[in-house]
Amino acid sequence: MALLPSTERVLLARTARAQRDGRCPSVVAGVVRDGGLAWSAGRGAVEDPADDVQYRLGSISKTVCAITVLRLRDEGLLDLSDTLEQHLPGTSVGDRTLTQLLSHTGGVTSESPGEWWERTPGAELPLSAADRVLPAGRRFHYSNLGFGLLGELVGRVRGRTWDEVARDEVLHPLGMHRTTPRPSGRAAQGYAVHPWSDELLVEPEHHAGAMAAAGQLWATAADLGRLGAFLLGDGGGVLDPATIEEMTVPAGVDVSGPNWTSYGLGVQVQRVDGHTLVGHGGSMPGFLAGLWADREDGIAALALANVTSGLDGGLPAGLLADLRTHEPTVVTPWRPAPSPVPVELLGPWFWGPSPYVLRAVPGGLLHLGGLGRPGRSSRFRPGPDGTWIGLEGYFAGETLRFEGDSLNLATFVFTRTPYDPQAPVPGDVDPRGWHAP
């Protein structure tokens, strides 16, 4: 659905200011809605149609790399808890798991051995030179090398280069035919802008070799918009929607707070002004890029620039805010639906003296949360044998069981009345019951 002319004007004004203030030779920006690129515009030295000019994506390539890894997992060829050594032997970080590499929690050094890979021609990756700088799983540490190793793993499993796997299994199936490892057809020249003058310096371009999965790809705004639709849930047969959802779950962050930033599996995740955004930024010499999707509102925004530094990294988030303000999402209507459990199991429950409420929510899920006061909360999906599995928060992955007149959740017992003496409350209940001293 096309945007209103007044909305397009607001988006263009924000883009124009970002191009001018960032001293970018050119900027192409766009927003995604209803499954496709609903608006795009170019500013500066870019010819129309601006949405068909290639820019280098930088680390947005990591999202494509993660998709190739998750395809292998979904096919049963590996497990994310596998160590790197099981599929790519010979590295000094072989004890790191695939989940840790995908989420930058493997403690692997940030860059590849040798010269700065972003500005020098790519080469084979000396696997034995891969190094660790932090304990595994201890903290977030962004690692380009980690994704270089993942790309190498994908190539080994498939028996082809990572470039070929990405093209045949992700890019072309999604319709991203103008996304390539090297510039092809109409493509922007990458520049650096002098810090004290308005003069330009041409930046080098090359294939990153074994580091391709970390930052190699070039794409148009139209193609990047298709990747935005993918992040919003349109897997196009490349990944199941449940796997896309899995990619967006933050690793190692309590998401209950109002503002946070984290990393999922090949995507960055951040909370901005009450909205959770998933996507990725990207930078390579001569280029900056960003793609962010608001899965709840079903919209995404992107920005591409041919400059080494200067573009406002918040441009996509600002475009999303403009779109929400001027054309807010009209949500789907509420419709009656059967409860996934007997209605008498819903309603108030108590964890000790703390009141909770169990509700049926859309999608055939349950939600348990504090009643009238903050508390640990989570949605639950159906599990085996009448159990329910937590999806987020403190109870993520935990099993909820209905046991007579009580709920058992990770050894916590919820009862219909506070500390019900007839329920199996851990530690039992004082036989004197509730009383005034």
N, C-alpha and C positions, 0 to 999 in steps of 0.2 A: 504494500500500500504506500503510495507516494506521500511525502510529508507536505504539510501546509507551507505555502510560500513564506509566511511569517516565520515559521520554524526554521526553514532553510536559511533565511537571512540571519537569524541568531547564530546558527551553527557556522555559517560562513564568516560572520564577524569574529567569532572566537578563533577560528582557524587562521584568518588573516592576521590577527594580532599575534598569534603564536609564531607565524612565519616572520613577521616584521621584528618582533622583540627578540626572537631567537636567532636572527640574522641567518636564516636558512635559505640557501639558494632556491629550494623548492620544498613545498609540503603538499602531500595529498592526504586528505582525511575523509572519513566516511562513517556512517552508522548503519547497523544491521537491525532489521525488524521484519517480522513475518517471514523468516526463513531466507532473507536475501538482503543485498545492499540496497537500502532504501534511499540513501543520499550519499553523494560524494562530491568533492570539489578539490581543485588544485590551486595553489597560490605560488607565485614566483615563476621561475623559468621552467615550466612544465607545459607541454602541449596537450590539447584535448585529443582524444578522450583521456583525461588524467588517470582514470581508474584502470587503464591498460598499460601504464608505464611501470616497469619493474624497479623495485628498490631492494636493497639487501635487508633481510630480516634479522640477521644476527641471532640472538638467543631464542627467538620464537621458533627457530629450528629445533630446539630442545623439546618443544611440545610435540612436533612431528616424530622425533626420535622416541619419545615415550609411547606414542601410539603404536609404533612398530614393535616395541617390547611387549606392550600389553596384548597385541595380537598373538604373539608367540605364547603368552601365558594362557589366553583364552582358548588356544588350540591344544593346550596340554603339553606343550613342548618344554615348558619351564614353570617354575613357581617363583613368586616374588621373594619368598624367603630363602631361595637358593643363594649360595655364595657365588661370587664372580668366578672363582676357581673351577666350579663345576662346569662352566660353559666357556670360559676363556682362561685356560691355565697359563701359568708362567708370569703372572704379575705379582708385585709385592703387596698388593691390596686385595689378594684373592679371598681373604676372609670376610670382606665386606659383602653385604647382601644386595640384591638387586633393588629392593625397596630403599635401602640406604643411599644407593647411587642415584636413584630416581628422585629422591627427596632432598638431596644435598646434605644428608646426615651421616655420610660414610667417613668423614674426616680425611678425604682424599685431597691432595694439594690442588690449588685452584687452577694452575696452568700446566700445560704439557712440558716435558723436558726440552731443552734446547732454546733457540731464539723465540721471541714473542710470536706465537703462532698466528696472531691476527694480521701481522704485517709482513710475514715472510711466506714463501711458497710452501705448501703442505708436503708432508713426507709420511712414510710409514711410522707408526707409533712404536717406539722401543718399549715393549710391554714391561720388561724388567726394570725400566727406569721410573715407572709409576710409583709415586711415593705417598705416604700417609703423613699428615701433620697433626691430627687430633685422634683421640680414641673413637672407635666406631659407635654411632648412635648417641654420642654425648651432647652434640650441639649442631646447629645449622652452620654449614660452611660451604659457600657456593663453589662448585667445582666444574669448570669447563672440561677438565680432564676426565671426570667421572662420566660425562656424556660421550666423550670420545671413546671411552672403553665400552659403553653400552652400544654405540654404533658399530664398533668392531665385533661385539658379541652377536648382534643381529646379523651382520654380514656372514659370520662363521656359521651360524645356524641355518641360514637360508642358502649359503653357498654362492652369494653374489655380493656386490658392494652395497653399502648402506644406501647410497644415492639411488641405486636401482630398486631396492626394496621399497624405499619411501615413495618413489615414483609410481611403481606398479601396484602397491598395496594400500597407499594412503592418498596421494595427490591426485592421480588420474581417476580413481573411483569417486573421489569427492568433486570431480569436475575442475580441479585446480591445474589446468593444462598450461597456464602461464607461470607456474612455479617451477624453477629449475636450479641446478647447482651453480651455474654460471649465467651471467646476463645473456639474454636471448631476445632478439628483436628490439623493441623500444625499451630502453633502460636508462636510468639516470646515472650520471657520472658522480662519483663520490668526491666530496671536497672537505677540506678543513678551512675555517675562516680565521684569519689572523686575530689574536686577542685585542690588538690596539689599532687595527685598521679594518677596512672592509675589503681587503684583498683575499683571494682564494688560493689554495694549494691543492693540486690533484692528489688524491689518496690512492695507494696501490690496490689492485684487485687480483685475486688468485684463487685457486682451489685450495681449501684448507687440508686436503689429504685426510689422514686418519682422524682429524678433529672436525670433519664435516658435520657430524651430527650435533655439534655444539653451536654452530653458527654459520653454516654455509649457504642456506637457501636464499634465493631471490624470488620475489613475488610481486604481483600487482595488487592494487587495492581491491579489485574485484575478487581475486583469489583469496586474499586475506579475509575478506568478508565471508567467504564460504567457510573458512576455518572458524570464524566467529559463530556462524550458524551451527557448526559442529559442536563447539563448546556449549552452546545453548541446548544441545540434546539431539540435534539432527545428525545421527551417526552415519547416515548414508550407506549402511551395510558394512562400514569399515570397523566400527566397534558397537557393541550393544550399549543402549542408553545407560544401563546399570554400571558398565565399565567406565563410561564417561563421568558418571557421578562419582565413582571411586577415585578418578583422577583429581577431582576437585576437593577432596577431603583433606584439610590441613594436617600436617604431621607435627606432632609435638607442641601444639598450641591450644590453650584453653580459649575456645571461641565464644564463650559466654559474655566476655567483656564487650564494651561498646566499640573499641577500636583495636585492631591488631593486624599484623601482616605475617604471612607464613608461606609455606610451599607444600603443594600436594605431590602428585606424581607427574612431573614434567610441566606443571603449571604453577604460577604464583597465585596466591590467594590473599586478598586483603579486604578489610572492612573499612568503607569510606562513607561517612555521613549516613550511617544506618543501612547501607547496602553492601552486600558481599559481592566482590568482583573477582572473577577468575580469568586468567590469561597470562600474558608474558610481555615483558619489555625486551628490546633487543638493541645492541650496538655493535658496530664494526667500524673500522676506520672509514670515514666518509658517509656513514649512515646511522640513523636512529629510527627505531620503530616501536610501536606499542599496539597491543590488541587486548581489550578487556571486555568481558561479557558479564552482564547481570542476569543470571539464570532465573531469578524470581520474576523479574519484569519482562524477560524474554527479549532483551535488547543488547546490542554490543556496539563498540566503537573502536576505530582504528586510526592510526596516524603513521605516516611514512615521511622521512625527510632525508635529503642527501647532504648531511653535514655531520661532522665528527662529534660536535657538542653544541648545545644551545637550545635545542627544541625542548619546550616545556613538557616534561614527562607526565604531567597531569592533564594533558590535552584530551586523551580519550575519556577520562573520568569526567572532565568538564563537559564534553559533548553529551555524555549520558545524562548528566544533571540537567543540561538544557532541554534534552528530549523529554525527560520526565516532567519538567516544569511546563513546557509548552504543548506537549502531546502525551499526557499521562496514559499509562497502560490501562486499558479497559479489561478488567479481569473476567474470566469465564464465570457464568452464573453458578450460584450454588444450586445443587439439586439433591433431593432426598436420596439416601442410599442405605442399604441394610447394614446393621452393625456387624463387624467381623467376629464379635463374641456376644453371648447373651447379654441383653441390656442390663440385667440385674447385676452383672459384674462391673459395670461402669459406675462412675460417681465417686464419692469421697472414700479415701483410704487414709490410714494413719501409720506413719513410721514413728513408733513411740508416741510422743505427744504432738508431732508435727503433722498438720493436715496436708494431704495431697489429693489430687483428683485424676481419675483415669477417664479419658475420653476417646471416642472413635473419631478419627480424622480422615480426610480424603485420601484415597489411594489404598483403602483397606488396611490402614495402619492404626495403631493405638498411640496415645500420648499420655505420659505420666509426668505431672509437674506440680509444683507447690500451689496450694489453694489459699489465695489471699495474701501470700507472702512469698519472697524468693525461695527457691529450693532447687535441688538437682532435678533436671528434667531431661527427657529424651522421647523421641518417637521410637516405636518398635514395629518391626516387620514380622510376619508369620515365620516361625521356625518349625522344626520337626516335632511331631507328636504333641501338638497343641501348645508348644512353647512359643515365646516371642523374643526376638533378638534386638537389642538396643542399637540405634543408628548413630547417635551423637552424644556429646556431653560426657558426663561421668559414667553413664551406663552404656557407652558405645561397646558393642560386642558382647555385653553381658546377657544372660538368659533370664527371662521373666517366666515364672510358672504359677498357674492358678492351682492352689492346693486347699480345697475346701473353702473355708471362710477366710483364707489368708492368701497373700501374694508373697512368693519367695523371689527375691531379686538380689543376686550376688551375696547371699547369706543374710540380707536385710529382709525382715518379715514385716509386711504391711498388713494391718488388721482393720476391721470395719469400725472399731471404736478404739480410742487411745489405750494402748497396752491391754488389749482384750485378754483376760485371764484364761479364756477357753482356747486361745490360739497358741501355737508353739513359739512363743516369744523367747529369743535367746536369753539365757540367764533367768528365765521364769519371771513371774510378776509377784511382787510382795502381796501375800495373802490378805493384808489389811486393806488393800485396794486404795482408791482415791479417798483422802480424808483431810480434814482440817486439823492441824496440830493442836 
